[in-house]
Amino acid sequence: MEEVLVILTRYGPALSAVGAAVAFVWTIIQFLSVRGREAKTREFEVFHRLIKELVEPPSADGSLYVDRQCAIMFELRFFPRYYPFTKRTLLGLRSRWSKLEGVYDRLIDELDITIGCIDDHPPKFQRLFKKKSY
């Protein structure tokens, strides 16, 4: 018991500083964790809204705005977490839109560019270990 008291009196200030540092680091970790979860939630909501606007007509008469759909396809390039799903969805749309020749040509061009961007973007694991050529 005396040894514990000697250690506490000798190293007390250092132990309290270490304890405060651990508490501070833990608070930062918690803050970053919450921010990360909130960012993923926002990304999820934005992505699903974009997909809905891409495939669902905005009005009852079914008219679509080509420029808006092209912009949505452009924006889908910035959601790498969803690339596999995005690619499958775009390939399905391409198949459907290709049957109506001349109607969706501009959209199909933008769709092909987006699929090309997705294909050119390596998976996260490969990007981490990619050799840099300086």
N, C-alpha and C positions, 0 to 999 in steps of 0.2 A: 504494500500500500504506500509505503514511503517513497518507493521508486516512482510511482505514478505522480505523486505530488512534486517530486524533484523535477520530473520531466515537464510537468505542467508549468511550474514556476520558471524553469529555464527556457522552455520553448513556447510558452503561452502566447506572446505577441506574434510569433511566426505562425503558430497554428491558427490563430484567429484571422490572420491575413490570408492564409491558405483557404480557410473556410469561407471568408468573404469572397475570394476570387472564384471559388467553386460555385457559390450561390449566384454570382454575377454571370458567369459563363452559362449556367443552367437557365437563367432568365433569358439570355440572348438566344439560346437554342430553342426555347419554348416560343419566343417571339418569331423567329425565323420559320419554325414549323407551322405556326398558325398562318403566317403570311403565305407560305407555300400552298397550304390547303385552300386558302381563299383565292389565290391566283388560279389554281386548278379548277375550282368551282366556277369562277368567271369565264375561264377558257371553255369549259364544258357548255355553259349557257350560250356563249357567243357562237361556238361551233354549231350547236344544234339549231340555233336560230338561222344561221347562214344556210345550212342544209335544207331547212324548211322553206326558206325563201327561194332556194334554187329549184326545188322540185314541185312546189305547190303554187298554183296560180294565185296572184294577189287579189284578183277580183272574181266576181261570180261569172262573168262572161268568158273567163279563161284566158284573157289576153295577158301575155307576158312581156316584160320589158327586157329586150335583148341586152342592152347596155348594163342594166342592173345584174343580170345573170352572169355576164362576162366579168363584172367587178367581183361578184361573189366567188367565181371560180379562181380569180386572181388571189383573193383573200384566203382561200382554202390552202394555199401554198405555205402559209405561216402557222400551220397547226401540225407540226411533225409527229406529235403524239398520235394523231388520228390518220396518218398516211395510209395504212392498210385499208381502213374502212373507206376513206376518201377515194382511193384508187378504184375499189370495187364499185362504189356508187357511180363514179364518173364513167367507168366502163359500161355499166348498165345503162346509163343515160345515153352514152354514145351509140349503143346498140339500138336503143329505142328511137333516138333522133335520126339515125342514119336511114331508117326506113322511110322517112318523109324527106325525100330528096329536094334540095333547094330551100327548104323552110328553115333549117337550123344550121346552115353552113357556117355562119360566123361563130355560133356557139360551139360547134364541133372543132373549129380551129383553136379557139381558146381552151377548150377541154383538152385537146391534144398537147398544147403547150403546158398546161398544168400537170398532166400525166407525165410529160417529159421531165418537168422539174422534180416531181416526186421520185421518178426513177433515178434521176441524177443525184439525189440527196441520199448519201449513205446512212445506214442505221446508226443510232447513237453510239453503240458499242464500237463500230468501225471508226467513227470519227474520233473517239477518245484515243485510239491506238494507231492512228494514221501517222505515217512518217512525214515529217515536214521537209519540204525541199526548198531550202533557202538559198 
